[in-house]
Amino acid sequence: MAQRLAPIVGQALLAIECKAAIEVKAGDLKGLRVFHEEHGARRSLVVSREPEPRRTDDDIEILPWQHFCRLLWGGQLV
């Protein structure tokens, strides 16, 4: 069976990946980095169970899920 890929909506302004990890490691970000390179997302972030927001050297935001929800509900993601 062929793998189906999800379509990219709009101009890829925002790339979001969700991880169940308490600590997001560099290896966890490979797919998001490839997407960013191929589609030029303006903002890339990972939603996780990490306790504090942080940013990687290549500008990927790692957000606790609670922080992400506040941004989402407040209309502050895009």
PyMOL Python script that loads the backbone (N, CA, C, O; Angstrom):
from pymol import cmd

cmd.read_pdbstr("""\
ATOM      1  N   MET A   1       0.841  -1.178   0.000  1.00  0.00           N
ATOM      2  CA  MET A   1       0.000   0.000   0.000  1.00  0.00           C
ATOM      3  C   MET A   1       0.886   1.240   0.000  1.00  0.00           C
ATOM      4  O   MET A   1       1.814   1.343   0.802  1.00  0.00           O
ATOM      5  N   ALA A   2       0.606   2.164  -0.882  1.00  0.00           N
ATOM      6  CA  ALA A   2       1.382   3.396  -0.979  1.00  0.00           C
ATOM      7  C   ALA A   2       1.081   4.305   0.200  1.00  0.00           C
ATOM      8  O   ALA A   2      -0.053   4.387   0.673  1.00  0.00           O
ATOM      9  N   GLN A   3       2.117   4.982   0.663  1.00  0.00           N
ATOM     10  CA  GLN A   3       1.946   5.923   1.767  1.00  0.00           C
ATOM     11  C   GLN A   3       1.309   7.200   1.242  1.00  0.00           C
ATOM     12  O   GLN A   3       1.718   7.721   0.205  1.00  0.00           O
ATOM     13  N   ARG A   4       0.320   7.697   1.945  1.00  0.00           N
ATOM     14  CA  ARG A   4      -0.338   8.950   1.576  1.00  0.00           C
ATOM     15  C   ARG A   4       0.253  10.084   2.388  1.00  0.00           C
ATOM     16  O   ARG A   4       0.412   9.970   3.604  1.00  0.00           O
ATOM     17  N   LEU A   5       0.572  11.155   1.729  1.00  0.00           N
ATOM     18  CA  LEU A   5       1.126  12.315   2.408  1.00  0.00           C
ATOM     19  C   LEU A   5       0.050  13.371   2.558  1.00  0.00           C
ATOM     20  O   LEU A   5      -0.780  13.558   1.668  1.00  0.00           O
ATOM     21  N   ALA A   6       0.067  14.049   3.669  1.00  0.00           N
ATOM     22  CA  ALA A   6      -0.907  15.121   3.911  1.00  0.00           C
ATOM     23  C   ALA A   6      -0.560  16.315   3.038  1.00  0.00           C
ATOM     24  O   ALA A   6       0.618  16.611   2.839  1.00  0.00           O
ATOM     25  N   PRO A   7      -1.561  17.001   2.518  1.00  0.00           N
ATOM     26  CA  PRO A   7      -1.289  18.186   1.696  1.00  0.00           C
ATOM     27  C   PRO A   7      -0.805  19.337   2.571  1.00  0.00           C
ATOM     28  O   PRO A   7      -1.065  19.384   3.773  1.00  0.00           O
ATOM     29  N   ILE A   8      -0.109  20.244   1.944  1.00  0.00           N
ATOM     30  CA  ILE A   8       0.331  21.452   2.628  1.00  0.00           C
ATOM     31  C   ILE A   8      -0.718  22.517   2.345  1.00  0.00           C
ATOM     32  O   ILE A   8      -1.042  22.804   1.192  1.00  0.00           O
ATOM     33  N   VAL A   9      -1.235  23.091   3.408  1.00  0.00           N
ATOM     34  CA  VAL A   9      -2.301  24.081   3.280  1.00  0.00           C
ATOM     35  C   VAL A   9      -1.685  25.471   3.299  1.00  0.00           C
ATOM     36  O   VAL A   9      -0.818  25.763   4.122  1.00  0.00           O
ATOM     37  N   GLY A  10      -2.129  26.314   2.404  1.00  0.00           N
ATOM     38  CA  GLY A  10      -1.659  27.697   2.380  1.00  0.00           C
ATOM     39  C   GLY A  10      -0.209  27.792   1.971  1.00  0.00           C
ATOM     40  O   GLY A  10       0.253  27.044   1.110  1.00  0.00           O
ATOM     41  N   GLN A  11       0.496  28.693   2.574  1.00  0.00           N
ATOM     42  CA  GLN A  11       1.883  28.971   2.222  1.00  0.00           C
ATOM     43  C   GLN A  11       2.878  28.411   3.232  1.00  0.00           C
ATOM     44  O   GLN A  11       4.014  28.880   3.300  1.00  0.00           O
ATOM     45  N   ALA A  12       2.473  27.426   4.011  1.00  0.00           N
ATOM     46  CA  ALA A  12       3.351  26.820   5.031  1.00  0.00           C
ATOM     47  C   ALA A  12       3.898  27.897   5.973  1.00  0.00           C
ATOM     48  O   ALA A  12       5.093  27.929   6.268  1.00  0.00           O
ATOM     49  N   LEU A  13       3.014  28.769   6.434  1.00  0.00           N
ATOM     50  CA  LEU A  13       3.427  29.813   7.365  1.00  0.00           C
ATOM     51  C   LEU A  13       3.870  29.236   8.699  1.00  0.00           C
ATOM     52  O   LEU A  13       4.727  29.802   9.378  1.00  0.00           O
ATOM     53  N   LEU A  14       3.280  28.107   9.069  1.00  0.00           N
ATOM     54  CA  LEU A  14       3.526  27.520  10.373  1.00  0.00           C
ATOM     55  C   LEU A  14       3.612  26.006  10.244  1.00  0.00           C
ATOM     56  O   LEU A  14       2.706  25.371   9.704  1.00  0.00           O
ATOM     57  N   ALA A  15       4.700  25.432  10.739  1.00  0.00           N
ATOM     58  CA  ALA A  15       4.857  23.983  10.771  1.00  0.00           C
ATOM     59  C   ALA A  15       4.817  23.553  12.232  1.00  0.00           C
ATOM     60  O   ALA A  15       5.578  24.064  13.053  1.00  0.00           O
ATOM     61  N   ILE A  16       3.935  22.619  12.556  1.00  0.00           N
ATOM     62  CA  ILE A  16       3.765  22.164  13.937  1.00  0.00           C
ATOM     63  C   ILE A  16       3.941  20.656  13.981  1.00  0.00           C
ATOM     64  O   ILE A  16       3.367  19.925  13.174  1.00  0.00           O
ATOM     65  N   GLU A  17       4.738  20.203  14.931  1.00  0.00           N
ATOM     66  CA  GLU A  17       4.877  18.773  15.188  1.00  0.00           C
ATOM     67  C   GLU A  17       4.633  18.545  16.671  1.00  0.00           C
ATOM     68  O   GLU A  17       5.113  19.311  17.506  1.00  0.00           O
ATOM     69  N   CYS A  18       3.896  17.506  16.997  1.00  0.00           N
ATOM     70  CA  CYS A  18       3.596  17.176  18.391  1.00  0.00           C
ATOM     71  C   CYS A  18       4.398  15.955  18.811  1.00  0.00           C
ATOM     72  O   CYS A  18       4.478  14.972  18.074  1.00  0.00           O
ATOM     73  N   LYS A  19       4.986  16.020  19.988  1.00  0.00           N
ATOM     74  CA  LYS A  19       5.768  14.926  20.547  1.00  0.00           C
ATOM     75  C   LYS A  19       5.287  14.655  21.966  1.00  0.00           C
ATOM     76  O   LYS A  19       4.975  15.585  22.710  1.00  0.00           O
ATOM     77  N   ALA A  20       5.228  13.388  22.337  1.00  0.00           N
ATOM     78  CA  ALA A  20       4.840  13.026  23.693  1.00  0.00           C
ATOM     79  C   ALA A  20       6.021  13.113  24.660  1.00  0.00           C
ATOM     80  O   ALA A  20       5.857  12.887  25.859  1.00  0.00           O
ATOM     81  N   ALA A  21       7.179  13.430  24.158  1.00  0.00           N
ATOM     82  CA  ALA A  21       8.408  13.434  24.954  1.00  0.00           C
ATOM     83  C   ALA A  21       8.403  14.529  26.021  1.00  0.00           C
ATOM     84  O   ALA A  21       7.864  15.618  25.823  1.00  0.00           O
ATOM     85  N   ILE A  22       9.008  14.209  27.132  1.00  0.00           N
ATOM     86  CA  ILE A  22       9.229  15.209  28.181  1.00  0.00           C
ATOM     87  C   ILE A  22      10.449  16.048  27.826  1.00  0.00           C
ATOM     88  O   ILE A  22      10.546  17.211  28.218  1.00  0.00           O
ATOM     89  N   GLU A  23      11.381  15.452  27.080  1.00  0.00           N
ATOM     90  CA  GLU A  23      12.564  16.174  26.614  1.00  0.00           C
ATOM     91  C   GLU A  23      12.734  15.904  25.120  1.00  0.00           C
ATOM     92  O   GLU A  23      12.976  14.769  24.711  1.00  0.00           O
ATOM     93  N   VAL A  24      12.607  16.947  24.317  1.00  0.00           N
ATOM     94  CA  VAL A  24      12.775  16.832  22.867  1.00  0.00           C
ATOM     95  C   VAL A  24      14.263  16.926  22.558  1.00  0.00           C
ATOM     96  O   VAL A  24      14.933  17.884  22.944  1.00  0.00           O
ATOM     97  N   LYS A  25      14.767  15.916  21.857  1.00  0.00           N
ATOM     98  CA  LYS A  25      16.190  15.857  21.521  1.00  0.00           C
ATOM     99  C   LYS A  25      16.392  16.217  20.055  1.00  0.00           C
ATOM    100  O   LYS A  25      15.436  16.256  19.282  1.00  0.00           O
ATOM    101  N   ALA A  26      17.632  16.479  19.680  1.00  0.00           N
ATOM    102  CA  ALA A  26      17.963  16.887  18.307  1.00  0.00           C
ATOM    103  C   ALA A  26      17.451  15.887  17.281  1.00  0.00           C
ATOM    104  O   ALA A  26      16.946  16.296  16.236  1.00  0.00           O
ATOM    105  N   GLY A  27      17.565  14.597  17.545  1.00  0.00           N
ATOM    106  CA  GLY A  27      17.110  13.578  16.613  1.00  0.00           C
ATOM    107  C   GLY A  27      15.608  13.600  16.388  1.00  0.00           C
ATOM    108  O   GLY A  27      15.128  13.137  15.354  1.00  0.00           O
ATOM    109  N   ASP A  28      14.869  14.131  17.343  1.00  0.00           N
ATOM    110  CA  ASP A  28      13.416  14.228  17.217  1.00  0.00           C
ATOM    111  C   ASP A  28      12.988  15.307  16.223  1.00  0.00           C
ATOM    112  O   ASP A  28      11.821  15.365  15.836  1.00  0.00           O
ATOM    113  N   LEU A  29      13.911  16.147  15.815  1.00  0.00           N
ATOM    114  CA  LEU A  29      13.579  17.305  14.989  1.00  0.00           C
ATOM    115  C   LEU A  29      13.914  17.125  13.513  1.00  0.00           C
ATOM    116  O   LEU A  29      13.745  18.052  12.721  1.00  0.00           O
ATOM    117  N   LYS A  30      14.391  15.928  13.134  1.00  0.00           N
ATOM    118  CA  LYS A  30      14.818  15.711  11.751  1.00  0.00           C
ATOM    119  C   LYS A  30      13.712  15.990  10.746  1.00  0.00           C
ATOM    120  O   LYS A  30      13.928  16.712   9.773  1.00  0.00           O
ATOM    121  N   GLY A  31      12.539  15.432  10.968  1.00  0.00           N
ATOM    122  CA  GLY A  31      11.439  15.610  10.032  1.00  0.00           C
ATOM    123  C   GLY A  31      11.012  17.060   9.894  1.00  0.00           C
ATOM    124  O   GLY A  31      10.742  17.530   8.789  1.00  0.00           O
ATOM    125  N   LEU A  32      10.952  17.763  11.004  1.00  0.00           N
ATOM    126  CA  LEU A  32      10.560  19.171  10.979  1.00  0.00           C
ATOM    127  C   LEU A  32      11.603  20.015  10.254  1.00  0.00           C
ATOM    128  O   LEU A  32      11.262  20.947   9.526  1.00  0.00           O
ATOM    129  N   ARG A  33      12.872  19.684  10.458  1.00  0.00           N
ATOM    130  CA  ARG A  33      13.945  20.412   9.760  1.00  0.00           C
ATOM    131  C   ARG A  33      13.864  20.192   8.248  1.00  0.00           C
ATOM    132  O   ARG A  33      14.039  21.135   7.476  1.00  0.00           O
ATOM    133  N   VAL A  34      13.602  18.962   7.826  1.00  0.00           N
ATOM    134  CA  VAL A  34      13.468  18.681   6.393  1.00  0.00           C
ATOM    135  C   VAL A  34      12.276  19.440   5.818  1.00  0.00           C
ATOM    136  O   VAL A  34      12.377  20.039   4.747  1.00  0.00           O
ATOM    137  N   PHE A  35      11.147  19.415   6.526  1.00  0.00           N
ATOM    138  CA  PHE A  35       9.969  20.152   6.058  1.00  0.00           C
ATOM    139  C   PHE A  35      10.294  21.628   5.907  1.00  0.00           C
ATOM    140  O   PHE A  35       9.931  22.253   4.910  1.00  0.00           O
ATOM    141  N   HIS A  36      10.975  22.181   6.893  1.00  0.00           N
ATOM    142  CA  HIS A  36      11.321  23.600   6.871  1.00  0.00           C
ATOM    143  C   HIS A  36      12.194  23.917   5.660  1.00  0.00           C
ATOM    144  O   HIS A  36      11.978  24.925   4.988  1.00  0.00           O
ATOM    145  N   GLU A  37      13.169  23.071   5.382  1.00  0.00           N
ATOM    146  CA  GLU A  37      14.051  23.288   4.238  1.00  0.00           C
ATOM    147  C   GLU A  37      13.294  23.189   2.919  1.00  0.00           C
ATOM    148  O   GLU A  37      13.498  24.008   2.024  1.00  0.00           O
ATOM    149  N   GLU A  38      12.426  22.195   2.795  1.00  0.00           N
ATOM    150  CA  GLU A  38      11.738  21.949   1.533  1.00  0.00           C
ATOM    151  C   GLU A  38      10.602  22.932   1.267  1.00  0.00           C
ATOM    152  O   GLU A  38      10.321  23.255   0.112  1.00  0.00           O
ATOM    153  N   HIS A  39       9.947  23.411   2.325  1.00  0.00           N
ATOM    154  CA  HIS A  39       8.754  24.230   2.143  1.00  0.00           C
ATOM    155  C   HIS A  39       8.888  25.649   2.688  1.00  0.00           C
ATOM    156  O   HIS A  39       7.992  26.471   2.495  1.00  0.00           O
ATOM    157  N   GLY A  40       9.991  25.944   3.364  1.00  0.00           N
ATOM    158  CA  GLY A  40      10.249  27.298   3.829  1.00  0.00           C
ATOM    159  C   GLY A  40       9.249  27.831   4.838  1.00  0.00           C
ATOM    160  O   GLY A  40       8.852  28.994   4.764  1.00  0.00           O
ATOM    161  N   ALA A  41       8.839  26.995   5.779  1.00  0.00           N
ATOM    162  CA  ALA A  41       7.910  27.458   6.816  1.00  0.00           C
ATOM    163  C   ALA A  41       8.509  28.677   7.524  1.00  0.00           C
ATOM    164  O   ALA A  41       9.693  28.693   7.861  1.00  0.00           O
ATOM    165  N   ARG A  42       7.692  29.672   7.739  1.00  0.00           N
ATOM    166  CA  ARG A  42       8.172  30.877   8.429  1.00  0.00           C
ATOM    167  C   ARG A  42       8.417  30.625   9.907  1.00  0.00           C
ATOM    168  O   ARG A  42       9.302  31.223  10.520  1.00  0.00           O
ATOM    169  N   ARG A  43       7.625  29.738  10.459  1.00  0.00           N
ATOM    170  CA  ARG A  43       7.739  29.429  11.888  1.00  0.00           C
ATOM    171  C   ARG A  43       7.571  27.929  12.065  1.00  0.00           C
ATOM    172  O   ARG A  43       6.621  27.339  11.550  1.00  0.00           O
ATOM    173  N   SER A  44       8.496  27.312  12.796  1.00  0.00           N
ATOM    174  CA  SER A  44       8.429  25.877  13.061  1.00  0.00           C
ATOM    175  C   SER A  44       8.436  25.660  14.560  1.00  0.00           C
ATOM    176  O   SER A  44       9.247  26.234  15.287  1.00  0.00           O
ATOM    177  N   LEU A  45       7.510  24.814  15.012  1.00  0.00           N
ATOM    178  CA  LEU A  45       7.474  24.547  16.445  1.00  0.00           C
ATOM    179  C   LEU A  45       7.093  23.112  16.747  1.00  0.00           C
ATOM    180  O   LEU A  45       6.432  22.427  15.967  1.00  0.00           O
ATOM    181  N   VAL A  46       7.545  22.692  17.923  1.00  0.00           N
ATOM    182  CA  VAL A  46       7.236  21.362  18.443  1.00  0.00           C
ATOM    183  C   VAL A  46       6.463  21.556  19.731  1.00  0.00           C
ATOM    184  O   VAL A  46       6.885  22.296  20.620  1.00  0.00           O
ATOM    185  N   VAL A  47       5.334  20.889  19.822  1.00  0.00           N
ATOM    186  CA  VAL A  47       4.521  20.906  21.042  1.00  0.00           C
ATOM    187  C   VAL A  47       4.876  19.636  21.801  1.00  0.00           C
ATOM    188  O   VAL A  47       4.831  18.541  21.241  1.00  0.00           O
ATOM    189  N   SER A  48       5.228  19.780  23.073  1.00  0.00           N
ATOM    190  CA  SER A  48       5.678  18.618  23.844  1.00  0.00           C
ATOM    191  C   SER A  48       5.281  18.764  25.316  1.00  0.00           C
ATOM    192  O   SER A  48       4.545  19.669  25.709  1.00  0.00           O
ATOM    193  N   ARG A  49       5.799  17.840  26.095  1.00  0.00           N
ATOM    194  CA  ARG A  49       5.568  17.900  27.542  1.00  0.00           C
ATOM    195  C   ARG A  49       6.739  18.543  28.273  1.00  0.00           C
ATOM    196  O   ARG A  49       6.838  18.421  29.494  1.00  0.00           O
ATOM    197  N   GLU A  50       7.622  19.220  27.560  1.00  0.00           N
ATOM    198  CA  GLU A  50       8.738  19.913  28.218  1.00  0.00           C
ATOM    199  C   GLU A  50       8.172  20.960  29.171  1.00  0.00           C
ATOM    200  O   GLU A  50       7.111  21.525  28.905  1.00  0.00           O
ATOM    201  N   PRO A  51       8.861  21.223  30.272  1.00  0.00           N
ATOM    202  CA  PRO A  51       8.317  22.151  31.272  1.00  0.00           C
ATOM    203  C   PRO A  51       8.418  23.629  30.905  1.00  0.00           C
ATOM    204  O   PRO A  51       7.616  24.434  31.377  1.00  0.00           O
ATOM    205  N   GLU A  52       9.394  24.002  30.067  1.00  0.00           N
ATOM    206  CA  GLU A  52       9.612  25.414  29.734  1.00  0.00           C
ATOM    207  C   GLU A  52       9.775  25.589  28.225  1.00  0.00           C
ATOM    208  O   GLU A  52      10.306  24.699  27.560  1.00  0.00           O
ATOM    209  N   PRO A  53       9.330  26.713  27.674  1.00  0.00           N
ATOM    210  CA  PRO A  53       9.565  26.983  26.256  1.00  0.00           C
ATOM    211  C   PRO A  53      11.054  27.195  26.004  1.00  0.00           C
ATOM    212  O   PRO A  53      11.767  27.720  26.858  1.00  0.00           O
ATOM    213  N   ARG A  54      11.512  26.787  24.839  1.00  0.00           N
ATOM    214  CA  ARG A  54      12.899  27.051  24.448  1.00  0.00           C
ATOM    215  C   ARG A  54      12.985  27.096  22.937  1.00  0.00           C
ATOM    216  O   ARG A  54      12.025  26.769  22.240  1.00  0.00           O
ATOM    217  N   ARG A  55      14.137  27.501  22.435  1.00  0.00           N
ATOM    218  CA  ARG A  55      14.358  27.649  20.998  1.00  0.00           C
ATOM    219  C   ARG A  55      15.694  27.001  20.665  1.00  0.00           C
ATOM    220  O   ARG A  55      16.674  27.172  21.391  1.00  0.00           O
ATOM    221  N   THR A  56      15.728  26.250  19.553  1.00  0.00           N
ATOM    222  CA  THR A  56      16.974  25.619  19.130  1.00  0.00           C
ATOM    223  C   THR A  56      17.843  26.636  18.394  1.00  0.00           C
ATOM    224  O   THR A  56      17.403  27.744  18.086  1.00  0.00           O
ATOM    225  N   ASP A  57      19.078  26.239  18.121  1.00  0.00           N
ATOM    226  CA  ASP A  57      20.000  27.128  17.408  1.00  0.00           C
ATOM    227  C   ASP A  57      19.495  27.485  16.016  1.00  0.00           C
ATOM    228  O   ASP A  57      19.799  28.563  15.505  1.00  0.00           O
ATOM    229  N   ASP A  58      18.723  26.586  15.395  1.00  0.00           N
ATOM    230  CA  ASP A  58      18.195  26.869  14.058  1.00  0.00           C
ATOM    231  C   ASP A  58      16.755  27.383  14.112  1.00  0.00           C
ATOM    232  O   ASP A  58      16.014  27.273  13.136  1.00  0.00           O
ATOM    233  N   ASP A  59      16.371  27.939  15.247  1.00  0.00           N
ATOM    234  CA  ASP A  59      15.131  28.704  15.419  1.00  0.00           C
ATOM    235  C   ASP A  59      13.848  27.876  15.453  1.00  0.00           C
ATOM    236  O   ASP A  59      12.780  28.396  15.130  1.00  0.00           O
ATOM    237  N   ILE A  60      13.926  26.610  15.833  1.00  0.00           N
ATOM    238  CA  ILE A  60      12.725  25.812  16.060  1.00  0.00           C
ATOM    239  C   ILE A  60      12.281  26.055  17.498  1.00  0.00           C
ATOM    240  O   ILE A  60      13.072  25.913  18.430  1.00  0.00           O
ATOM    241  N   GLU A  61      11.023  26.418  17.671  1.00  0.00           N
ATOM    242  CA  GLU A  61      10.484  26.648  19.000  1.00  0.00           C
ATOM    243  C   GLU A  61       9.988  25.325  19.581  1.00  0.00           C
ATOM    244  O   GLU A  61       9.310  24.554  18.901  1.00  0.00           O
ATOM    245  N   ILE A  62      10.325  25.073  20.826  1.00  0.00           N
ATOM    246  CA  ILE A  62       9.819  23.907  21.538  1.00  0.00           C
ATOM    247  C   ILE A  62       8.961  24.444  22.678  1.00  0.00           C
ATOM    248  O   ILE A  62       9.444  25.131  23.578  1.00  0.00           O
ATOM    249  N   LEU A  63       7.674  24.110  22.609  1.00  0.00           N
ATOM    250  CA  LEU A  63       6.715  24.688  23.550  1.00  0.00           C
ATOM    251  C   LEU A  63       6.039  23.613  24.384  1.00  0.00           C
ATOM    252  O   LEU A  63       5.676  22.558  23.864  1.00  0.00           O
ATOM    253  N   PRO A  64       5.866  23.875  25.684  1.00  0.00           N
ATOM    254  CA  PRO A  64       5.003  22.996  26.480  1.00  0.00           C
ATOM    255  C   PRO A  64       3.587  23.071  25.916  1.00  0.00           C
ATOM    256  O   PRO A  64       3.172  24.115  25.413  1.00  0.00           O
ATOM    257  N   TRP A  65       2.856  21.980  25.999  1.00  0.00           N
ATOM    258  CA  TRP A  65       1.520  21.945  25.395  1.00  0.00           C
ATOM    259  C   TRP A  65       0.605  23.022  25.969  1.00  0.00           C
ATOM    260  O   TRP A  65      -0.230  23.568  25.248  1.00  0.00           O
ATOM    261  N   GLN A  66       0.752  23.338  27.261  1.00  0.00           N
ATOM    262  CA  GLN A  66      -0.100  24.355  27.869  1.00  0.00           C
ATOM    263  C   GLN A  66       0.174  25.733  27.251  1.00  0.00           C
ATOM    264  O   GLN A  66      -0.752  26.502  26.993  1.00  0.00           O
ATOM    265  N   HIS A  67       1.431  26.025  27.023  1.00  0.00           N
ATOM    266  CA  HIS A  67       1.830  27.297  26.410  1.00  0.00           C
ATOM    267  C   HIS A  67       1.294  27.378  24.981  1.00  0.00           C
ATOM    268  O   HIS A  67       0.778  28.413  24.559  1.00  0.00           O
ATOM    269  N   PHE A  68       1.420  26.278  24.247  1.00  0.00           N
ATOM    270  CA  PHE A  68       0.890  26.214  22.881  1.00  0.00           C
ATOM    271  C   PHE A  68      -0.613  26.487  22.866  1.00  0.00           C
ATOM    272  O   PHE A  68      -1.095  27.247  22.026  1.00  0.00           O
ATOM    273  N   CYS A  69      -1.349  25.878  23.782  1.00  0.00           N
ATOM    274  CA  CYS A  69      -2.805  26.077  23.833  1.00  0.00           C
ATOM    275  C   CYS A  69      -3.161  27.537  24.101  1.00  0.00           C
ATOM    276  O   CYS A  69      -4.098  28.064  23.501  1.00  0.00           O
ATOM    277  N   ARG A  70      -2.430  28.188  24.988  1.00  0.00           N
ATOM    278  CA  ARG A  70      -2.687  29.603  25.249  1.00  0.00           C
ATOM    279  C   ARG A  70      -2.451  30.445  23.986  1.00  0.00           C
ATOM    280  O   ARG A  70      -3.238  31.342  23.683  1.00  0.00           O
ATOM    281  N   LEU A  71      -1.379  30.159  23.259  1.00  0.00           N
ATOM    282  CA  LEU A  71      -1.112  30.881  22.016  1.00  0.00           C
ATOM    283  C   LEU A  71      -2.182  30.606  20.972  1.00  0.00           C
ATOM    284  O   LEU A  71      -2.634  31.520  20.284  1.00  0.00           O
ATOM    285  N   LEU A  72      -2.587  29.348  20.855  1.00  0.00           N
ATOM    286  CA  LEU A  72      -3.613  28.957  19.895  1.00  0.00           C
ATOM    287  C   LEU A  72      -4.935  29.649  20.192  1.00  0.00           C
ATOM    288  O   LEU A  72      -5.539  30.260  19.311  1.00  0.00           O
ATOM    289  N   TRP A  73      -5.372  29.549  21.420  1.00  0.00           N
ATOM    290  CA  TRP A  73      -6.651  30.135  21.810  1.00  0.00           C
ATOM    291  C   TRP A  73      -6.623  31.649  21.757  1.00  0.00           C
ATOM    292  O   TRP A  73      -7.658  32.287  21.567  1.00  0.00           O
ATOM    293  N   GLY A  74      -5.434  32.233  21.924  1.00  0.00           N
ATOM    294  CA  GLY A  74      -5.290  33.691  21.861  1.00  0.00           C
ATOM    295  C   GLY A  74      -5.076  34.225  20.456  1.00  0.00           C
ATOM    296  O   GLY A  74      -4.941  35.433  20.261  1.00  0.00           O
ATOM    297  N   GLY A  75      -5.045  33.319  19.462  1.00  0.00           N
ATOM    298  CA  GLY A  75      -4.848  33.741  18.089  1.00  0.00           C
ATOM    299  C   GLY A  75      -3.459  34.277  17.798  1.00  0.00           C
ATOM    300  O   GLY A  75      -3.295  35.141  16.937  1.00  0.00           O
ATOM    301  N   GLN A  76      -2.454  33.772  18.512  1.00  0.00           N
ATOM    302  CA  GLN A  76      -1.103  34.324  18.403  1.00  0.00           C
ATOM    303  C   GLN A  76      -0.114  33.426  17.658  1.00  0.00           C
ATOM    304  O   GLN A  76       1.092  33.669  17.717  1.00  0.00           O
ATOM    305  N   LEU A  77      -0.587  32.410  16.971  1.00  0.00           N
ATOM    306  CA  LEU A  77       0.344  31.492  16.313  1.00  0.00           C
ATOM    307  C   LEU A  77       0.777  31.956  14.925  1.00  0.00           C
ATOM    308  O   LEU A  77       1.925  31.737  14.539  1.00  0.00           O
ATOM    309  N   VAL A  78      -0.094  32.577  14.185  1.00  0.00           N
ATOM    310  CA  VAL A  78       0.255  33.013  12.828  1.00  0.00           C
ATOM    311  C   VAL A  78       0.152  34.526  12.754  1.00  0.00           C
ATOM    312  O   VAL A  78       0.403  35.112  11.701  1.00  0.00           O
TER     313      VAL A  78
END
""", "prot")
cmd.dss("prot")
cmd.show_as("cartoon", "prot")
cmd.util.cbc("prot")
cmd.orient("prot")
